[in-house]
Every structure is written in structure tokens, then in C-alpha cells.
């Protein structure tokens, strides 16, 4: 069983930066190889649908972003089982619960992702 754990969410001011991390493990192992799997970040604000934010391909050669965060957020793979989301110039509308997830391909559709974390809360005050 693959387990994803997000961290790094907190209350920040508009204009601040924040970095979220997603660490994966599998079964009794303390690590899970992302090799061959793409990684995505999503967010969901209260009363809104889950929204795609960013994704990175299994070999790190391709990244893509939603228009709402393009130019402000950066997705990167830190090591074999950790992926980060650097968020700059945060806005109040970025307030949401942020999730990481894995998929066998590069998608912006949350239905295509197989494993999910429980999320980390990001709150941006104006």
C-alpha cells in the first residue's frame, strides 16, 4: 500500500512564499520509488471542486501547471520519494487544502491519479 504524506502548509500573508513537500512510502518500507510514476499536486477550497495545480513526469523532463499558478508555483522532485511544490507570490485565492497524488502518466484530471495523500492546509491572509 502506497502512502503519501504532505507537509508544509501553514497560515501566511499575501505575497509570501511557501514550500510543500510530499513524501511517499510503501508497506513496511520507509520509501517508495516514484520511478515510472508522475506526480501531481491538487487543491480544494471549501465549496469548490478539486483543482489541478501542477504535475511532473516520472523522469522530471516535463512539468506543467494550471493557468492559475503558472509563473508562481514550481514543482520539483527532490529525491526518489519526495516531491515539492514551491509557491511564490501567494494570494488569498490560493487558500485551500493541498494534495499530492501519483499516476502512471502525466494528467491534469484527478480521476487519473491512483494514490493520494490526506492534504496539508494552506491559508493566505490578505
Backbone as a chain_set.jsonl record, in Angstrom:
{"seq": "XXXXXXXXXXXXXXXXXXXXXXXXXXXXXXXXXXXXXXXXXXXXXXXXXXXXXXXXXXXXXXXXXXXXXXXXXXXXXXXXXXXXXXXXXXXXXXXXXXXXXXXXXXXXXXXXXXXXXXXXXXXXXX", "coords": {"N": [[0.843, -1.183, 0.0], [0.702, 2.081, -0.996], [1.69, 5.064, 0.532], [1.148, 8.462, 0.898], [2.318, 11.484, 2.193], [1.668, 14.736, 2.88], [3.196, 17.876, 3.7], [4.001, 21.061, 5.231], [2.128, 23.045, 4.909], [0.646, 26.103, 6.034], [-0.401, 29.105, 7.772], [-0.074, 32.053, 6.041], [0.971, 35.344, 4.845], [-0.391, 37.369, 2.227], [1.536, 37.449, -0.724], [3.695, 36.178, 0.355], [5.981, 33.338, 0.374], [5.928, 29.752, 0.149], [6.759, 26.36, 0.75], [5.663, 23.212, -0.1], [5.839, 19.748, 0.749], [5.896, 16.342, -0.342], [5.996, 13.168, 0.742], [6.66, 9.817, 0.066], [5.823, 6.451, 0.898], [5.906, 2.856, 1.128], [4.142, 0.093, 2.12], [5.914, -1.706, 4.484], [8.197, -0.487, 4.005], [10.26, 2.408, 4.199], [10.293, 4.066, 2.139], [9.246, 4.936, -1.154], [9.464, 4.269, -4.461], [9.295, 6.711, -6.846], [9.906, 6.24, -9.394], [9.016, 5.894, -12.714], [6.499, 6.845, -12.287], [4.295, 9.551, -12.522], [3.779, 12.677, -10.861], [1.45, 14.64, -9.126], [0.045, 17.758, -8.016], [-2.767, 18.925, -6.313], [-5.546, 21.001, -5.344], [-8.105, 21.921, -3.028], [-10.625, 24.046, -2.223], [-12.994, 25.088, 0.304], [-16.276, 24.235, -0.597], [-15.698, 24.187, -3.26], [-14.651, 22.591, -6.365], [-12.185, 19.964, -6.705], [-9.032, 21.032, -7.76], [-6.675, 20.972, -10.345], [-3.178, 21.604, -10.024], [-0.336, 21.322, -10.557], [2.003, 19.198, -12.303], [4.498, 16.656, -12.63], [6.597, 14.803, -14.738], [7.564, 11.298, -14.774], [10.284, 11.109, -15.24], [11.174, 13.619, -14.755], [11.396, 15.359, -16.86], [9.317, 16.758, -17.916], [7.107, 19.283, -16.966], [4.011, 20.684, -15.996], [1.496, 23.224, -15.542], [-1.401, 24.656, -13.991], [-3.227, 27.442, -15.297], [-3.782, 29.211, -13.31], [-1.692, 29.167, -11.514], [0.627, 29.24, -12.91], [3.891, 30.39, -13.437], [4.132, 31.222, -10.854], [4.213, 29.044, -9.113], [6.299, 26.176, -8.546], [6.997, 22.904, -9.374], [8.89, 20.169, -8.243], [11.161, 17.403, -8.123], [12.648, 16.109, -5.373], [14.061, 13.897, -4.456], [14.168, 10.312, -4.711], [11.767, 9.663, -3.452], [10.426, 11.983, -2.73], [8.593, 14.851, -3.444], [8.273, 18.279, -4.222], [6.461, 21.38, -3.877], [6.943, 24.517, -4.691], [5.724, 27.578, -3.752], [5.139, 30.779, -4.728], [4.587, 34.32, -4.326], [2.036, 34.294, -3.058], [-1.547, 34.304, -2.964], [-4.702, 35.343, -1.549], [-6.685, 33.772, -2.753], [-5.388, 31.395, -3.155], [-5.774, 29.904, -0.981], [-6.465, 26.799, 0.391], [-6.941, 23.216, 0.744], [-4.223, 21.266, 0.133], [-3.218, 18.651, -1.961], [-1.146, 15.807, -2.747], [-0.511, 13.442, -5.348], [-0.168, 10.331, -7.154], [0.38, 9.056, -10.456], [0.18, 6.975, -13.39], [0.738, 8.255, -15.685], [1.058, 11.512, -17.246], [-1.135, 13.759, -16.188], [-3.904, 16.084, -15.954], [-6.234, 15.538, -14.84], [-7.943, 14.618, -12.039], [-9.092, 12.164, -11.682], [-7.461, 10.358, -12.871], [-5.441, 9.745, -11.221], [-3.841, 7.604, -8.893], [-2.998, 7.142, -6.191], [-3.321, 8.967, -3.174], [-2.525, 11.629, -0.894], [-3.472, 12.9, 2.382], [-3.63, 15.567, 2.525], [-2.554, 19.001, 3.09], [-3.046, 22.005, 4.818], [-3.215, 25.192, 3.423], [-3.302, 28.546, 4.109], [-3.913, 31.765, 3.114], [-3.669, 34.976, 4.092], [-5.064, 38.221, 3.6]], "CA": [[0.0, 0.0, 0.0], [1.458, 3.322, -1.095], [1.227, 6.112, 1.436], [1.68, 9.781, 0.604], [2.117, 12.413, 3.297], [2.008, 16.119, 2.565], [3.54, 18.738, 4.822], [4.457, 22.395, 4.886], [1.055, 24.028, 4.875], [0.511, 26.97, 7.191], [-1.007, 30.416, 7.558], [0.908, 33.043, 5.573], [0.432, 36.605, 4.345], [-0.368, 37.527, 0.77], [2.852, 37.826, -1.206], [4.706, 35.291, 0.923], [6.296, 32.082, -0.299], [5.762, 28.562, 0.98], [7.094, 25.138, 0.025], [5.026, 21.984, 0.355], [6.548, 18.517, 0.421], [5.124, 15.107, -0.376], [6.893, 12.041, 0.948], [5.964, 8.562, -0.187], [6.325, 5.199, 1.448], [5.111, 1.719, 0.667], [4.133, -1.039, 3.021], [6.793, -1.566, 5.629], [9.386, 0.247, 3.593], [10.145, 3.83, 4.511], [10.391, 4.856, 0.926], [8.509, 4.42, -2.307], [10.13, 4.803, -5.629], [8.439, 7.364, -7.805], [10.351, 5.887, -10.725], [7.97, 5.418, -13.6], [5.219, 7.432, -11.935], [4.193, 11.001, -12.489], [3.338, 13.217, -9.586], [0.653, 15.842, -9.285], [-0.484, 18.493, -6.873], [-4.121, 19.434, -6.476], [-6.034, 21.705, -4.176], [-9.565, 22.043, -2.936], [-11.118, 25.032, -1.271], [-14.346, 24.749, 0.754], [-17.347, 24.53, -1.524], [-15.219, 24.184, -4.65], [-14.172, 21.327, -6.892], [-10.749, 19.746, -6.651], [-8.409, 21.746, -8.865], [-5.304, 20.612, -10.707], [-2.217, 22.682, -9.843], [0.922, 21.081, -11.257], [2.402, 17.804, -12.422], [5.853, 16.425, -13.118], [6.69, 13.462, -15.31], [8.343, 10.341, -13.986], [11.72, 11.334, -15.43], [11.418, 15.032, -14.457], [11.655, 16.157, -18.056], [8.13, 17.546, -18.266], [6.242, 19.815, -15.914], [3.0, 21.621, -16.468], [0.816, 23.927, -14.467], [-2.651, 25.317, -14.315], [-3.042, 28.86, -15.586], [-3.929, 29.99, -12.08], [-0.448, 29.19, -10.732], [1.778, 29.281, -13.813], [4.767, 31.517, -13.184], [4.261, 31.461, -9.41], [4.489, 27.779, -8.435], [7.275, 25.301, -9.19], [7.005, 21.53, -8.896], [10.198, 19.545, -8.448], [11.368, 16.133, -7.438], [13.845, 16.284, -4.56], [14.782, 12.623, -4.459], [13.361, 9.223, -5.253], [10.443, 9.543, -2.846], [9.957, 13.278, -2.242], [8.294, 15.862, -4.446], [7.955, 19.543, -3.577], [5.748, 22.425, -4.61], [7.337, 25.839, -4.223], [4.654, 28.512, -4.059], [5.586, 32.157, -4.561], [3.588, 35.375, -4.541], [0.759, 33.689, -2.691], [-2.731, 35.162, -2.957], [-5.778, 34.769, -0.727], [-7.4, 32.74, -3.505], [-4.63, 30.144, -3.104], [-6.171, 29.199, 0.235], [-7.091, 25.511, 0.084], [-6.269, 22.008, 1.192], [-3.368, 20.841, -0.977], [-2.993, 17.21, -2.016], [-0.287, 15.236, -3.769], [-1.033, 12.182, -5.862], [0.667, 9.709, -8.173], [-0.318, 8.489, -11.609], [1.058, 6.275, -14.322], [1.036, 9.155, -16.784], [1.023, 12.934, -16.922], [-2.529, 14.148, -16.364], [-4.442, 17.143, -15.103], [-7.53, 15.027, -14.405], [-7.702, 13.931, -10.769], [-9.585, 10.784, -11.791], [-6.409, 9.508, -13.423], [-4.415, 9.536, -10.2], [-4.125, 6.365, -8.178], [-2.765, 7.25, -4.757], [-3.483, 10.338, -2.685], [-2.287, 11.944, 0.496], [-4.635, 13.454, 3.071], [-3.644, 17.012, 2.333], [-1.994, 19.959, 4.033], [-3.812, 23.244, 4.673], [-2.546, 26.462, 3.164], [-4.204, 29.67, 4.285], [-3.243, 33.011, 2.772], [-4.452, 36.112, 4.552], [-4.85, 39.445, 2.801]], "C": [[0.884, 1.24, 0.0], [0.84, 4.372, -0.191], [1.932, 7.408, 1.086], [1.35, 10.722, 1.752], [2.601, 13.789, 2.889], [2.359, 16.867, 3.839], [3.93, 20.109, 4.308], [3.379, 23.457, 4.857], [0.987, 24.829, 6.165], [-0.22, 28.247, 6.802], [0.096, 31.404, 7.191], [0.188, 34.303, 5.114], [0.473, 36.606, 2.813], [1.004, 38.04, 0.342], [3.972, 36.954, -0.688], [4.938, 34.085, 0.021], [6.178, 30.932, 0.693], [6.13, 27.354, 0.125], [6.415, 23.95, 0.684], [5.863, 20.786, -0.075], [5.594, 17.344, 0.454], [6.117, 13.958, -0.304], [6.092, 10.757, 0.815], [6.64, 7.394, 0.5], [5.416, 4.084, 0.966], [5.253, 0.566, 1.624], [5.003, -0.787, 4.231], [8.072, -0.832, 5.28], [9.198, 1.722, 3.894], [10.31, 4.705, 3.283], [9.605, 4.158, -0.18], [9.114, 5.068, -3.521], [9.108, 5.429, -6.565], [8.826, 7.007, -9.238], [9.204, 5.32, -11.549], [6.617, 6.027, -13.324], [5.307, 8.954, -11.98], [3.603, 11.427, -11.16], [2.559, 14.497, -9.828], [0.298, 16.466, -7.958], [-1.856, 19.034, -7.242], [-4.481, 20.252, -5.236], [-7.548, 21.76, -4.21], [-9.913, 23.012, -1.828], [-12.538, 24.645, -0.864], [-15.402, 25.161, -0.266], [-16.956, 24.53, -2.985], [-14.749, 22.796, -5.054], [-12.657, 21.205, -6.711], [-10.11, 20.294, -7.923], [-6.989, 21.26, -9.095], [-4.392, 21.832, -10.574], [-0.988, 22.47, -10.718], [1.19, 19.588, -11.32], [3.811, 17.727, -12.977], [5.933, 14.984, -13.604], [7.629, 12.585, -14.502], [9.836, 10.585, -14.108], [12.094, 12.804, -15.28], [11.63, 15.894, -15.689], [10.49, 17.058, -18.441], [7.419, 17.989, -16.999], [5.166, 20.645, -16.578], [2.114, 22.067, -15.325], [-0.543, 24.435, -14.949], [-2.366, 26.795, -14.568], [-3.061, 29.697, -14.309], [-2.628, 30.086, -11.272], [0.79, 29.292, -11.608], [2.584, 30.546, -13.576], [4.958, 31.833, -11.713], [4.669, 30.2, -8.654], [5.487, 26.965, -9.257], [7.209, 23.923, -8.551], [8.367, 20.922, -9.192], [10.265, 18.247, -7.651], [12.686, 16.233, -6.695], [14.711, 15.031, -4.525], [13.793, 11.552, -4.895], [11.96, 9.163, -4.657], [9.91, 10.851, -2.281], [9.771, 14.247, -3.399], [7.841, 17.126, -3.725], [7.145, 20.442, -4.497], [6.132, 23.752, -3.982], [6.29, 26.839, -4.691], [5.121, 29.925, -3.726], [4.425, 33.121, -4.817], [2.186, 34.861, -4.225], [-0.342, 34.731, -2.592], [-3.794, 34.539, -2.055], [-6.548, 33.669, -1.453], [-6.629, 31.438, -3.629], [-4.975, 29.336, -1.851], [-6.952, 27.938, -0.109], [-6.366, 24.403, 0.819], [-5.518, 21.447, -0.01], [-3.036, 19.361, -0.85], [-1.916, 16.874, -3.035], [-0.844, 13.87, -4.148], [-0.096, 11.636, -6.932], [-0.196, 9.111, -9.276], [0.687, 7.837, -12.54], [1.41, 7.117, -15.525], [0.92, 10.586, -16.314], [-0.361, 13.471, -17.236], [-2.865, 15.37, -15.53], [-5.824, 16.759, -14.579], [-7.334, 14.205, -13.134], [-8.171, 12.486, -10.804], [-8.516, 9.811, -12.291], [-5.321, 9.19, -12.406], [-4.827, 8.4, -9.267], [-4.014, 6.484, -6.667], [-2.743, 8.711, -4.342], [-3.036, 10.446, -1.237], [-3.542, 12.536, 1.104], [-4.676, 14.969, 3.019], [-2.965, 17.808, 3.435], [-2.627, 21.316, 3.755], [-2.903, 24.442, 4.461], [-3.588, 27.567, 3.278], [-3.422, 30.953, 4.041], [-4.152, 34.162, 3.179], [-4.099, 37.352, 3.747], [-4.274, 40.57, 3.643]], "O": [[1.713, 1.422, 0.891], [-0.378, 4.544, -0.156], [3.158, 7.453, 0.987], [0.216, 10.747, 2.228], [3.779, 13.991, 2.592], [1.879, 16.533, 4.923], [4.159, 20.302, 3.114], [3.684, 24.648, 4.788], [1.237, 24.305, 7.25], [-0.603, 28.436, 5.648], [1.069, 31.572, 7.927], [-1.038, 34.332, 5.007], [1.289, 35.916, 2.201], [1.563, 38.945, 0.962], [5.08, 36.979, -1.224], [4.211, 33.844, -0.943], [6.309, 31.113, 1.903], [5.852, 27.323, -1.074], [6.575, 23.715, 1.882], [6.51, 20.805, -1.123], [4.605, 17.35, 1.187], [6.969, 13.799, -1.178], [5.001, 10.622, 1.369], [7.86, 7.357, 0.66], [4.316, 4.321, 0.466], [6.362, 0.112, 1.906], [4.851, 0.221, 4.922], [8.92, -0.584, 6.138], [8.075, 2.226, 3.845], [10.449, 5.925, 3.38], [9.346, 2.955, -0.13], [9.256, 6.289, -3.584], [8.176, 4.766, -7.021], [8.158, 7.419, -10.186], [8.516, 4.389, -11.13], [5.665, 5.755, -14.055], [6.284, 9.55, -11.525], [3.007, 10.629, -10.436], [2.959, 15.336, -10.635], [0.255, 15.802, -6.922], [-2.068, 19.535, -8.346], [-3.797, 20.191, -4.214], [-8.178, 21.661, -5.262], [-9.552, 22.827, -0.665], [-13.219, 23.944, -1.612], [-15.415, 26.298, -0.736], [-17.774, 24.833, -3.853], [-14.484, 21.941, -4.21], [-11.948, 22.203, -6.583], [-10.593, 20.046, -9.028], [-6.199, 21.148, -8.158], [-4.763, 22.943, -10.951], [-0.636, 23.332, -11.523], [0.682, 18.813, -10.51], [4.26, 18.616, -13.699], [5.411, 14.067, -12.969], [8.387, 13.065, -13.66], [10.583, 10.298, -13.173], [13.204, 13.2, -15.635], [12.01, 17.058, -15.563], [10.659, 18.01, -19.203], [7.162, 17.197, -16.092], [5.404, 21.248, -17.625], [1.992, 21.4, -14.297], [-0.784, 24.613, -16.143], [-1.362, 27.327, -14.093], [-2.436, 30.755, -14.237], [-2.479, 30.983, -10.441], [1.899, 29.419, -11.089], [2.03, 31.644, -13.521], [5.836, 32.616, -11.351], [5.393, 30.28, -7.662], [5.522, 27.047, -10.485], [7.347, 23.786, -7.336], [8.93, 21.136, -10.266], [9.547, 18.033, -6.674], [13.734, 16.42, -7.313], [15.939, 15.107, -4.561], [12.708, 11.86, -5.389], [11.045, 8.654, -5.306], [9.022, 10.829, -1.428], [10.667, 14.44, -4.221], [7.112, 17.055, -2.736], [7.146, 20.286, -5.718], [5.7, 24.074, -2.876], [6.003, 26.935, -5.884], [5.457, 30.225, -2.58], [3.423, 32.768, -5.44], [1.269, 34.986, -5.037], [-0.113, 35.873, -2.196], [-3.779, 33.33, -1.826], [-7.017, 32.725, -0.816], [-7.161, 30.463, -4.159], [-4.511, 28.207, -1.691], [-7.965, 27.991, -0.807], [-5.32, 24.617, 1.433], [-6.117, 21.184, -1.053], [-2.632, 18.882, 0.21], [-1.776, 17.55, -4.054], [-1.553, 13.231, -3.371], [0.672, 12.382, -7.539], [-1.341, 8.717, -9.054], [1.886, 8.113, -12.483], [2.283, 6.745, -16.309], [0.709, 10.848, -15.13], [-0.725, 13.623, -18.402], [-2.205, 15.66, -14.533], [-6.501, 17.57, -13.947], [-6.628, 13.197, -13.156], [-7.688, 11.664, -10.025], [-8.654, 8.596, -12.151], [-4.385, 8.448, -12.703], [-5.994, 8.257, -8.904], [-4.865, 5.968, -5.943], [-2.223, 9.572, -5.051], [-3.148, 9.499, -0.459], [-4.563, 12.664, 0.429], [-5.662, 15.581, 3.43], [-2.823, 17.34, 4.565], [-2.734, 21.733, 2.601], [-1.956, 24.672, 5.213], [-4.629, 27.523, 2.622], [-2.399, 31.2, 4.679], [-5.264, 34.301, 2.67], [-2.973, 37.503, 3.275], [-4.034, 41.664, 3.131]]}, "num_chains": 1, "name": "protein.A"}
